[in-house]
């Protein structure tokens, strides 16, 4: 099941995320503005023939990073 289809897990749209793109954000303030408990932050970078993805799960109550992961993908394989 897709996360967005589970009504217990509210998911924001890409257009909402663009509002914060390129800005330094305070996770606590964003949590209050959007009425959310967690934020998923990340970045995708290209390096030669590889994509590097970093993802971070942030608890907005105290702006604590709960989880992070890094993945590298060969663009030719996808």
C-alpha positions as CSV (number, residue, x, y, z in Angstrom):
1,X,0.0,0.0,0.0
2,X,1.3,3.5,-0.8
3,X,1.9,5.7,2.2
4,X,-0.3,8.5,0.8
5,X,-3.3,6.1,0.6
6,X,-3.2,5.3,4.3
7,X,-5.3,8.0,5.9
8,X,-3.5,7.6,9.2
9,X,-0.3,8.9,7.6
10,X,-0.8,12.4,6.2
11,X,1.5,13.2,3.3
12,X,2.3,16.6,1.9
13,X,2.5,17.4,-1.7
14,X,5.6,18.2,-3.7
15,X,4.3,21.8,-4.2
16,X,4.1,22.2,-0.5
17,X,7.7,21.0,-0.2
18,X,8.9,23.5,-2.8
19,X,7.8,26.2,-0.4
20,X,10.8,25.3,1.8
21,X,13.3,24.5,-0.9
22,X,16.6,26.3,-0.5
23,X,15.7,27.7,2.9
24,X,17.2,27.0,6.2
25,X,14.3,25.6,8.2
26,X,13.5,25.1,11.9
27,X,11.9,21.7,12.0
28,X,9.9,22.7,15.1
29,X,8.4,25.7,13.4
30,X,7.6,23.7,10.2
31,X,6.0,21.0,12.4
32,X,3.7,23.5,14.0
33,X,2.9,25.2,10.6
34,X,2.0,21.9,9.0
35,X,0.7,20.2,12.1
36,X,3.0,17.2,11.5
37,X,5.1,15.2,13.9
38,X,7.9,14.1,11.5
39,X,9.7,15.6,8.5
40,X,11.5,13.7,5.8
41,X,14.4,15.7,4.4
42,X,16.8,14.6,1.7
43,X,18.9,15.4,-1.3
44,X,19.8,13.8,-4.6
45,X,23.1,14.5,-6.2
46,X,24.7,13.4,-9.4
47,X,28.3,12.4,-9.6
48,X,29.6,11.1,-12.9
49,X,27.3,8.1,-13.7
50,X,26.0,7.7,-10.1
51,X,23.1,9.2,-8.2
52,X,23.7,9.7,-4.5
53,X,20.6,9.9,-2.2
54,X,20.6,11.1,1.4
55,X,17.4,10.9,3.5
56,X,16.8,12.1,7.1
57,X,13.8,11.6,9.3
58,X,13.3,14.5,11.8
59,X,11.1,14.5,14.9
60,X,9.6,18.0,14.9
61,X,8.9,18.0,18.6
62,X,12.5,18.8,19.4
63,X,14.1,18.8,15.9
64,X,16.0,15.5,16.6
65,X,17.2,13.3,13.7
66,X,15.7,9.9,14.3
67,X,17.0,8.1,11.2
68,X,19.2,8.6,8.1
69,X,20.3,6.6,5.2
70,X,22.6,7.0,2.2
71,X,22.3,5.2,-1.1
72,X,24.3,5.3,-4.3
73,X,22.8,4.1,-7.6
74,X,24.5,3.5,-10.9
75,X,22.4,5.5,-13.4
76,X,23.2,3.0,-16.1
77,X,21.6,0.1,-14.1
78,X,18.3,1.9,-13.7
